[in-house]
Amino acid sequence: MTPNNSMERLQSGPRRQSRWRSRSIIRQVLSVPNQLTMFRLLMLPFILIAMIYRWHDVALGLFLLAVITDVIDGIIARRLDQQTLLGAYLDPIADKLLLSSAFIVQALIGAIPWWLTILVLSRDLIILSTVLVVMLATETRNFPPSAFGKANTVVQAATIATVVLYNASQAVWTGQLLSVLIWVAAATTLASSAHYMTETMQRLNAHASDEGTDT
């Protein structure tokens, strides 16, 4: 084997790894669940425009379509074993962008109280801040959703769906249901925030104890 051939093989190794990573990313992007998630992200501005301009029927249809695609992409990812690292990050980001922006818009048009929207946004800021602190202070990079967090997301989605339905139909029962969901959403938002903060403190204390043992 000549020196030139050896050098070419050494240089081709990183190139092959780079191509493999690129293909892996492309496969993740082209997977059906991630395509549905990106479709949901593309729908977001149209949903918000319909809400702001009070095209309530359009907003209701688009929001329900977004919810359906969210359910379908989760089923496909689990049933067909198409869960990816990209999807693990992209799906919750899409959900959070949709819910947070919908709360802001619905508060702007007076459909839900501002205090609830502030609670929802404050929870998101608390979670982002605590995740950042944990990542800076420890080597933890895994933040699985808790039962409290999942319940809160479901209640928030139900609240937005109900307010959009009420805007479109003005049915008495939807207004009554919305009045209940507003307080349930507030309670689950506070509970999930407190639970997340408690878990974060436990992780930081455990990390501090481990460091003290090692020294």
RAQUI-V634382 format. One record per helix or strand of 3 or more residues. SS is the DSSP state (2 for helix, 1 for strand). FROM is the first residue (numbers start at 1). TO is the last residue. If there is no record, write none. Layout:
ss={SS/SS}
from={FROM/FROM}
to={TO/TO}
//
This chain:
ss={2/2/2/2/2/2/2}
from={3/32/56/85/114/147/172}
to={30/52/79/108/137/169/214}
//
